């Protein structure tokens, strides 16, 4: 099961673009390297391809900490959810 999930994320990364990298975490979190502003679409797409409904973004940071926030390559840590997230109250 883990091998097929890893292969699925690798295929998803190829479809997302040549400069997007998805890393499968050891726990229930994953990370994706991407251009600014792409995190929601890419994480949700990766989770749907893996058979889940949506992604919960935990954090997004610049890959190069010396750059101003929101510029350059970014790294987003996320987890896949089997149900849609509930609205915050």
C-alpha positions in Angstrom: 0.0 0.0 0.0 2.8 2.5 0.9 4.6 1.8 -2.4 1.5 2.5 -4.4 0.8 5.6 -2.4 4.4 6.8 -3.0 4.1 6.1 -6.7 0.8 8.0 -6.8 2.4 11.0 -5.2 5.3 10.8 -7.6 3.0 10.8 -10.6 1.1 13.7 -9.2 4.3 15.6 -8.8 5.1 15.1 -12.4 1.7 16.4 -13.5 2.0 19.4 -11.2 5.1 20.6 -13.0 8.8 20.0 -13.3 9.7 22.3 -10.4 7.2 20.9 -7.9 8.4 18.3 -5.5 6.2 16.2 -3.2 7.8 14.4 -0.2 6.0 11.7 1.6 6.5 12.0 5.4 7.0 9.2 7.9 4.0 10.3 9.9 0.7 11.6 8.6 2.3 14.8 7.1 3.7 15.4 3.6 5.5 18.4 2.1 5.5 20.0 -1.3 8.0 22.5 -2.8 6.3 24.9 -5.2 6.1 28.4 -6.6 4.3 31.0 -4.5 0.5 30.8 -4.4 0.1 27.3 -5.6 -0.1 25.5 -2.3 -3.9 25.0 -2.0 -4.4 23.6 -5.5 -1.3 21.3 -5.4 -1.9 19.9 -1.9 -5.6 19.2 -2.6 -4.8 17.6 -5.9 -2.1 15.4 -4.4 -4.5 14.2 -1.7 -7.4 13.5 -4.1 -5.0 11.5 -6.3 -4.1 9.5 -3.2 -7.8 8.7 -2.6 -8.6 11.3 0.1 -11.0 14.2 -0.1 -8.9 17.2 0.7 -5.7 18.6 2.2 -5.1 20.5 5.5 -2.2 22.9 5.2 -0.1 23.0 8.3 2.5 25.6 7.3 4.0 27.4 4.3 7.5 28.8 4.5 10.1 30.2 2.0 12.6 27.5 1.0 15.3 30.3 1.2 14.7 32.1 4.5 16.7 35.1 3.4 14.1 36.1 0.8 11.1 38.3 1.7 8.0 36.3 2.8 6.0 34.8 -0.1 8.8 35.0 -2.7 11.0 32.4 -4.3 10.3 28.6 -3.9 8.1 27.7 -1.0 7.7 24.5 1.1 4.2 23.6 2.3 3.6 20.9 5.0 0.2 19.3 4.8 -1.8 16.2 5.7 -4.5 14.5 3.7 -8.0 14.3 5.1 -10.6 11.6 4.3 -13.4 14.1 4.9 -13.9 17.7 4.1 -12.6 20.1 6.7 -15.2 21.6 9.1 -15.5 25.4 9.1 -13.8 27.1 12.0 -16.2 28.6 14.6 
